[in-house]
């Protein structure tokens, strides 16, 4: 027993002679007594718990004793009768075992010798004397005591044929195990043959048998000698089977090694003989298989020529060389690539439209572009694959839309994440100059798809990085150019592969971080976000049924109205996409699933009153805008990668010397806009009713709240100038007006981007009027008509037009949603999600 614990453990048999000599004999006269049956065993003994061993009668073995209570038990035994009760723990991990942690039947042993170790532990030599059952257990502070009743073994009247056969079988199986393990000991065979009592033979074999502690304890607790020997015989049969299998495995491994060495020498001799005879001989079976696979792979002529060249090189090398292994792996890649295998496009336009509508709500422009591709593909099968780039905030369905496109076309779909990629070899592959090189992820995706024309989605292309290992975005230039990718060359393959049949779809949250040359190769399709009504319909059609199914509910058991879904959207989520909305609906379904699991019967109705109990306190108020803005505060609209949002700009004036202070983590563009706004106010001071020397007598402080968030971009100019005029004139800006646009020193309002996202944010915050640059009127066509009915859009061309619209003194107030002179007569915008 070689397990090492800080506890009472069985030590390995066969200790050194020096250790035996170093032992302290407790009582030589009594320890050397051969007859232990005449010894009188006390009725109460100290208890010695052991972890991984069961002690049998007549068994002599050394033990390490390390626990304090165990050491105290040994000391008590040595100071009294030298008898001790050894009980095996039920769980060896328990450090301080009590009565419930120990078996009730153990072995009374006599301590023959004891040695104190330098680390404080004891090494004792014990001999098993008799089985005993615990009748009463006393847990003491120093050690445990137990009242015992010795278990006498019933005497066997005579040995019948069955008992004799059982004893012979046990001896034979024990000898067979020793032979299988390569142990040849005539002494052990003689000892086994000399034992005539079945019970003693069972204990002798069990004490030397490799069995689990539970099985050994079962043998110990069996009092009937013949039954105990039968249990041992069953364990011997299992051990013979295990030892036979172990010997077979070792023999097979040895034979394999011998055969490999023999084959190597024979192969070398055959090569030498053929060289002497001038004969080449036949190629190996592996080379024949590779040659046949190359012929069937459908490679282009120049590619096949390279593959056959590498095959000839491999044949001339030793099969065990590292270079041969590299070439073999290279040829495996070459024959497994789909050089000519293509999936057949499903060119049924109506069926494709049905699939797209089934998987996604809205997204009409994207669907229209896919249907256009299918139509052109149907008329011109030789067209090259387009490079589409879906740009929009997270959760609007960019990645899932790629799967729907693959499903509508009947093509294989492979998603490849580019986020955080910094190594150019990830795209172009590693050169075959070292073991472990492999193709780039583009070729790996082609192999994974198994066809030459899959749909490969390049996810998060705006998050590609660059470092000393190269620039992956530059490597993508060839991949995403239809005029070049038909001869794409991976560094590992070192032969051209045609990517023109692949349909690449890229996804991105922003366009600013994508290099210009790479962006020029892609067709940009923006997916700005969903309106509240769109989200309600999507939740009703897709999200609620899916979450109900995932949480073990049927669709009929979840009853949630559109008004409740809208409340979740307004008060629990504030996003352009749908991820948080699906999480919240999933949380609602989990609460209902718990009710069902507790035995309640559905259907379960979700009302607005129970939402706070299910989802907690709403993190967003219905309207976050202030009802009344103080002078010097104006509401702007900003664009972020996660959708639009409102932005309050605060300006305060105070007596000073004309110093301008900017706070709120403003970027360079917004600082320039603030300087331009101040210059405009100074140039229009007389017209606006402001003191001409205000900049000499006052300090101006411009602040944008949420200072921990960096803010920059060319869309805050009109908001800055409006807030500045409000602060200088003491006039309030209407709280239901938001604005966006950039300004010039001549007083013009310049166009900005993200109009749809900004209007979506304005509607969600309860804004009634939105001022936009006149040049952005064309962007209103992308805004759903239902959204325009909730808000009044005021396009302006000059800064002078903004103040009369924004200040509270304006006289003409129209009902929100009424047509303005600027928007009246426009074509009805296309409704899309």
Secondary structure as UniProt FT lines:
FT   STRAND          9..10
FT   HELIX           17..22
FT   STRAND          24..25
FT   HELIX           28..31
FT   TURN            37..38
FT   STRAND          44..50
FT   TURN            57..58
FT   STRAND          60..65
FT   HELIX           68..79
FT   TURN            80..81
FT   STRAND          83..89
FT   TURN            92..93
FT   HELIX           99..101
FT   STRAND          105..116
FT   TURN            118..119
FT   STRAND          122..139
FT   STRAND          144..151
FT   HELIX           161..180
FT   TURN            181..182
FT   HELIX           186..194
FT   HELIX           198..207
FT   HELIX           213..221
FT   HELIX           225..277
FT   HELIX           285..296
FT   TURN            297..298
FT   HELIX           301..315
FT   TURN            319..320
FT   HELIX           322..336
FT   HELIX           349..359
FT   HELIX           364..379
FT   TURN            381..382
FT   STRAND          387..391
FT   TURN            394..395
FT   HELIX           398..409
FT   STRAND          413..417
FT   TURN            419..420
FT   HELIX           425..428
FT   TURN            435..436
FT   HELIX           441..449
FT   STRAND          455..459
FT   HELIX           461..463
FT   STRAND          466..467
FT   TURN            468..469
FT   STRAND          470..471
FT   HELIX           472..479
FT   TURN            482..484
FT   HELIX           485..487
FT   STRAND          488..489
FT   TURN            491..493
FT   STRAND          496..497
FT   TURN            500..501
FT   STRAND          503..508
FT   TURN            512..513
FT   HELIX           516..520
FT   STRAND          523..526
FT   HELIX           532..538
FT   HELIX           539..543
FT   HELIX           544..550
FT   TURN            551..552
FT   HELIX           555..557
FT   STRAND          558..560
FT   HELIX           562..572
FT   HELIX           579..597
FT   TURN            598..599
FT   STRAND          604..606
FT   TURN            608..610
FT   HELIX           611..615
FT   TURN            631..632
FT   STRAND          633..640
FT   TURN            641..642
FT   STRAND          643..655
FT   STRAND          660..663
FT   HELIX           668..683
FT   HELIX           685..688
FT   TURN            692..693
FT   HELIX           694..697
FT   STRAND          698..704
FT   TURN            707..708
FT   TURN            714..715
FT   HELIX           717..729
FT   TURN            735..736
FT   STRAND          737..739
FT   STRAND          741..743
FT   TURN            745..746
FT   STRAND          748..750
FT   HELIX           755..764
FT   TURN            765..766
FT   STRAND          769..773
FT   HELIX           774..782
FT   HELIX           785..788
FT   TURN            789..790
FT   STRAND          792..796
FT   HELIX           800..806
FT   TURN            808..809
FT   TURN            816..817
FT   TURN            821..825
//
